[in-house]
């Protein structure tokens, strides 16, 4: 399919709103699937570091 202009490409003979909305939804879903695990991973390691510090403080208090 060949388009005469960028506006014709964007409108896609009246179907552009459906085509581009599907692309937008797919992009949002893929970004979410990528970013949520990264955030959970960072949160997990932050919590583990806090727990390790807490255990270290408790151990130091028990020794001294």
N, C-alpha and C positions, 0 to 999 in steps of 0.2 A: 504494500500500500504506500502510495506516495502522496505527500501533502504539499500544497502550494506555498504555505506560510507557517510560521510558528503558531499563529492563532488557529489555523485549521488543524494543526497537529494537536493542540491542546483541547479543542472542542470535539475532535474525532467524529464529525458529522452528527453531533448531538449526544453522543455516548461518552464523551470525555469525563463528565461528572462521575459516572459509574466506574470507569476505568481508573481514574486518578484516585478516587476514594478507596478503591480496593488496594491500590498500591500504598496509599497512606496507612490503611489499617494493617496491611502486611508488614510495613516498616515498623509501626508501633509495636506489634506483637513480637517481631524478631528482636527489636531493641530491648523490650521487656525481658524476653527469654535470655538475653545476653547480660543485661545489667543486674537483674535481681540476684542471680547466683553470686556475682562479684560482691554485691553489697552484703549478702548473707555470709560469704567467706570472710570478708573484712570484719564483720561484726563478731563472728566466731573467734577469730584470732585475737581481737581486742578483749573479748571476755576471758579467753584463756590466759592472756597476759595478766589481766587483773586478778584472776584466781591464783596464778603462780605467785604474784607479789603478796597476795593475802596469806597464802600458805607460808611463804618465806617469813613474813612478819610474825605469824603465829609461832613458827618454829624458833625464831630468835627470842621471842618473849618466853618461851618454855625453857630455853637454855639459860637465859640470863635473867 
